[in-house]
Amino acid sequence: MSTGKPQIQQLARQLFKLSIVDGRLSDEQVAGVLAYVEKNHAANAVAILKVYRRLIAAEVAKGSAIVEHAGPVSDTLLASIGGALSQRYHRPVTTTAKANPALLAGLRVRIGDDLFESSVAGQLATLSASV
């Protein structure tokens, strides 16, 4: 019997939900899910695991922010941004600085699918799009 794409997506989401404990991804639960899939030789296991991996990667990305900057950024500022994001998302968020001279000045912060833009380049792009 062949499992269609909706069933694969649904099963992967169910496995993902089992991987979350107290609102956070659990290494032990992920290991348990992987062991279960391997042991039970689930139909379409590779397709299920590909979807599951994408869900896990998206969840991990929510805990890591990339702070793009044009000029120097202090460790204090990075820690402050990390603290503010941790409060906003109700989870620990780590920050990583990444130089981007194309920003001209200011910052661009990416966390998961969210983007916070306060750079001159971003403001100019917004301005030119509205004209």
N, C-alpha and C positions, 0 to 999 in steps of 0.2 A: 504494500500500500504506500503510495507516495504522499508525502506531506507537502502541501502548497506553501507558498511564500507567507501568507497571513498566519498560518499555523506556526511556521518557523519563527516569525517575528514575535508572536504571542509567547511561545515557549521560551525564547531568549529573554523576553521582558520578565517572565515569571522567575527564571533563574537569576536574573539581575536583582529582582526584589528580594530573593533569598540571600543575596550577597550583602545586603544593607542591614546593619544592626545599629539601633539607636541613631538613625539618620546618617550613618557613616559607612563607607565601604569597609568590609571586614576581610582581612587577608585569609583568615581561617575559613570563612564562609566561601570565598572564591575558590580556595583549594578544595573544599568539600564539593562544590558544584562541579569543578573539573574532574575530580575523582569519580563522581556519580556518572557523569557523561561517559567517561572512559570505561567504567565498569559495566554499564548497561548497554553499551553499543547502540546508542539511540539512532533511529533512522535520521538521515540528513545531519549527522553530528557536526560535520565540517561547516555546513551552512548555519546551523544554530550557533556554533562557537564563533563564527565570524560576526554575526549580529551581536552576540554577547560581548565580544571584545570591543566593538564600537561603543556599546553602552558603558562599559567599564572605562574606556579611554575618555569618554565625555565626562564621566563622573570625576575621574582623576584631574582632568583639566580645570574643573571648578575649584580646585584647591590651590591652583598655581596661577599667579598673575605675572604677565610680561609687561614691564614698565619701559616703554620706548621713550627716549629722551634725546634732545639735540645737544644739550650742554651737560656739564657735570651734575651728578645726582648723589647726594650724601646718603650714607647708610641710615641716618636718622630719618630722612624723608622716606626712604624705602620701607623702613619699619613702621612709620606712621601710615603710609598707604596700606601696608599689610594689615595693620590693626583696624583701620576703617573698613576695609573689605571683609575682614573676619567678622566684624559686627554686622555689616550689611547682609552677609550670606549665612550668618550663624554657623560658621565652621572655620577652622584654622586655614588661613590663606598665606602662602609664601610668595615672596616677590623676587623677581629676577630682572636686573637692569639690562637694557639692550640699547646701545647707541644707535641713533637714527638721525643723521644730520639733515635729512630732507624735511624734518619737522620744523626747522628754522628756530623755534623756541617753544617751550611748553612740554607737555607730556601726552602720551597716548597709552592707556592701560587696557590690556585685554585679559579677560578672565572667562574661560569657557567660551560661550558664544557672545558674551557681552563686551562692548567696547565703550570706554570712557575717553572722550577726546577733549583736550584743552590745549591744543597746539596751534601755532600761528598758521601752519599749513592747512590744518583742518578748518580753521575759521575762514581762510581765504577760499577753500574749496566750497564751503557752504555759501559764502557770499557770491561766488561766481555762478553757482548753480541756481541761485534765486534771482539773478539778473536776467 
